[in-house]
Amino acid sequence: MDRSLYIAMSGAKQTLQAQNSNANNLANMQTTGFKSDLDWFRSRPVTGAGYPTRVYAMIEKPAADFMPGAMQTTGRDLDVAINGEGWIAVQGGDYDSKEAYTRAGDLRITPEGLLKNGAGLQVLGQNGPITIPPAEKVTIGSDGTISIIPMGSGNATTTVQVDRIKLVKPDIKDIEKQGDGLIHTKNGQPLPADADVSLNSGVLEGSNVKGFEAMTEMIELAKNFELQTKVMKSVDENSAASAKLMQIG
């Protein structure tokens, strides 16, 4: 069978994988703090005995797009957004619950008093997951400090500092987006808190997915897949014609 069939097949397979990644970006256009995945194609020569005469297609995910998304004012006390560079530390959802990082600041307090974001991940403070005691009002300062007016205090001006959200500011080259959608350090070690990171209260950062670009890429990938399938069909037709000629001979 002609080797071009396998070349076209590899191109079609990699195009489908790229389409899946692009579809995931589109599906998260409204996800708070979502960072889109970047993909690119490259060719890989097939090595072996003699000179390489075939090149296969490969898709790689070199990184995620860490550009900030649009800021959306909500006015909600527990909605926060990173001002500039930085990340909010959360307890990851994997089996070992390692420390991870996100820009999603849609925080909420569970009935048990745990501070979590919209994805259900526990927000970390100075000494682990943050717990909020019963309170009449909860406010979050620009430095991540959480203050409350205790329930039944009888004094609306009496505030108590509970904890401080752990905010970090790593170098982009030291972090990566993993399959859980969260940001992790490449060496697997937790990052120290950075006092230079600040928060905006009553604001949420939206997804950084650009809908028009993602839709354009989807159309291009669909055309590429169609082209690869046409090549496979042409190879099959040529193979059938060759077999017919051999029968005549």
C-alpha positions in Angstrom: 0.0 0.0 0.0 1.3 3.5 -0.8 3.0 5.1 2.2 1.2 8.4 1.4 -1.9 6.8 2.9 -0.2 6.7 6.3 1.1 10.3 6.0 -2.4 11.5 5.2 -3.8 9.4 8.0 -1.4 10.9 10.6 -2.3 14.4 9.4 -6.0 13.7 9.8 -5.5 12.3 13.3 -3.4 15.3 14.5 -6.0 17.7 13.0 -8.7 16.0 15.0 -6.7 16.4 18.2 -6.2 20.1 17.4 -9.9 20.4 16.8 -10.6 18.9 20.3 -8.3 21.4 21.9 -9.9 24.3 20.1 -13.4 23.0 20.9 -12.4 22.9 24.6 -11.3 26.6 24.3 -14.6 27.5 22.8 -16.5 25.6 25.5 -14.8 27.7 28.1 -15.4 31.2 26.6 -17.5 32.0 29.7 -15.4 30.2 32.3 -14.0 32.6 34.9 -10.2 33.0 34.7 -9.9 30.3 32.0 -6.6 30.3 30.0 -6.7 29.0 26.5 -4.5 26.2 25.2 -2.0 26.9 22.4 -1.4 24.3 19.7 0.9 24.2 16.7 1.8 21.7 14.0 5.2 20.5 13.0 6.6 17.9 10.7 8.6 14.9 11.8 10.8 13.0 9.4 10.5 9.2 9.6 13.9 7.9 10.2 15.1 4.3 9.5 17.3 2.5 7.0 18.5 4.7 4.2 17.4 8.4 3.7 14.2 9.7 5.3 11.7 10.1 2.5 8.5 10.6 4.5 7.4 13.3 6.9 4.6 12.8 9.4 2.5 15.5 11.0 2.6 16.2 14.7 0.7 18.5 17.0 2.2 20.0 20.1 0.9 22.0 23.1 3.9 24.2 23.9 2.1 26.3 26.5 -1.1 28.0 27.5 -2.0 31.6 26.8 -1.4 33.4 30.1 -2.7 36.8 28.9 -5.4 38.2 31.2 -9.1 38.1 30.3 -11.5 41.0 30.3 -12.5 42.3 33.7 -16.2 42.2 34.6 -17.6 44.3 37.5 -20.0 42.4 39.6 -20.2 44.4 42.9 -20.2 41.1 44.9 -18.0 41.2 48.0 -16.6 37.7 47.5 -15.7 38.2 43.8 -12.0 39.1 43.4 -9.7 39.5 40.4 -5.9 39.7 40.3 -4.6 43.1 39.5 -1.9 42.6 36.9 0.3 39.5 37.3 -0.2 36.8 39.9 -2.3 33.8 40.8 -4.6 32.6 43.6 -3.4 29.5 45.4 -5.9 26.7 45.7 -5.9 23.0 46.8 -5.9 21.0 43.6 -8.5 18.4 42.9 -6.2 15.6 42.0 -5.6 12.5 44.1 -2.8 14.1 46.2 -4.4 17.5 46.4 -1.2 19.4 45.5 -1.1 23.1 45.6 -2.2 24.7 42.3 -2.9 28.1 41.0 -5.8 29.9 39.2 -7.1 33.3 38.2 -10.7 32.3 39.0 -11.8 34.5 41.9 -15.5 33.7 42.1 -15.3 32.8 45.8 -18.0 31.5 48.0 -18.4 30.1 51.5 -19.8 26.6 52.0 -22.1 25.7 54.9 -19.1 24.2 56.6 -17.3 27.6 56.4 -14.8 26.6 53.8 -13.8 29.3 51.3 -13.9 27.8 47.8 -14.0 29.1 44.2 -16.7 28.4 41.6 -15.0 25.2 40.6 -15.2 23.9 44.2 -11.5 24.2 44.9 -10.5 25.2 48.4 -8.7 28.6 48.6 -5.4 28.5 50.5 -4.4 31.0 53.1 -1.2 31.4 55.1 -1.5 28.0 56.8 -3.6 25.9 54.5 -7.3 25.9 53.4 -9.2 29.0 54.6 -12.1 28.5 57.0 -14.6 31.4 57.7 -16.5 31.4 61.0 -20.1 32.5 61.0 -20.2 36.2 60.1 -22.6 39.0 59.3 -20.3 40.4 56.6 -17.1 39.2 54.9 -14.7 41.5 53.0 -11.5 40.9 51.2 -8.8 43.5 51.1 -6.6 44.3 48.2 -3.7 42.3 49.8 -6.0 39.3 50.2 -6.7 39.9 53.9 -10.1 38.5 54.9 -12.0 40.4 57.5 -15.4 39.6 59.0 -18.0 41.1 61.3 -18.7 38.2 63.7 -22.2 36.9 63.9 -24.1 38.5 66.8 -21.4 40.9 67.6 -23.9 43.7 67.9 -21.3 46.2 66.5 -21.2 46.7 62.8 -17.8 48.4 63.1 -16.1 45.6 64.9 -14.0 43.6 62.3 -11.8 40.6 62.8 -9.1 39.5 60.5 -9.5 35.8 59.8 -6.8 34.9 57.3 -5.0 36.1 54.1 -5.4 34.6 50.7 -2.1 33.2 49.4 -1.2 35.1 46.3 1.8 34.1 44.2 3.7 35.7 41.3 5.9 33.0 39.6 7.9 33.4 36.4 5.9 32.1 33.4 8.7 29.8 32.4 8.4 28.0 35.7 4.7 27.1 35.5 2.5 25.1 33.2 -1.1 24.3 32.7 -2.0 20.7 33.3 -4.9 18.4 32.4 -7.0 19.5 35.4 -7.1 23.1 33.9 -5.0 24.5 36.8 -1.6 26.0 36.8 1.2 24.0 38.4 4.9 24.5 39.0 7.1 22.4 36.7 9.1 21.1 39.6 6.0 20.3 41.6 7.0 22.5 44.6 4.7 25.1 46.1 5.5 28.8 45.6 6.0 31.3 48.3 3.4 34.1 48.9 4.2 37.4 47.1 3.2 40.6 48.9 3.3 42.5 45.6 0.3 40.8 44.2 -3.0 42.7 44.8 -6.7 42.0 44.3 -9.6 44.0 43.0 -12.8 43.4 45.0 -16.2 43.1 43.3 -14.6 42.2 40.0 -14.1 38.9 38.0 -11.6 38.1 35.3 -13.3 36.4 32.3 -11.8 33.9 29.9 -9.1 35.0 27.6 -10.4 32.9 24.7 -11.0 35.1 21.6 -14.2 33.7 20.1 -13.6 35.0 16.5 -10.1 33.6 16.3 -11.3 30.2 17.8 -14.1 30.0 15.3 -11.8 30.8 12.4 -9.3 28.2 13.6 -12.2 25.6 13.7 -13.1 26.3 10.1 -9.4 26.0 9.0 -9.0 22.7 10.9 -12.2 21.3 9.4 -10.8 22.2 5.9 -7.5 20.6 6.7 -9.2 17.4 7.8 -11.3 17.3 4.7 -8.2 17.7 2.6 -6.5 14.8 4.4 -9.5 12.5 3.9 -9.5 13.4 0.1 -5.9 12.4 -0.1 -6.7 9.1 1.5 -9.6 8.5 -0.9 -7.3 9.3 -3.9 -4.7 6.8 -2.6 -7.4 4.2 -2.3 -8.7 4.9 -5.8 -5.2 4.7 -7.2 -4.5 1.4 -5.4 -7.7 0.0 -6.8 -6.8 1.1 -10.4 -3.3 -0.4 -10.1 -4.8 -3.7 -8.9 -7.1 -3.7 -11.9 -4.2 -3.1 -14.3 -2.3 -6.0 -12.8 -5.3 -8.2 -13.3 -5.5 -7.3 -16.9 -1.7 -8.0 -17.3 
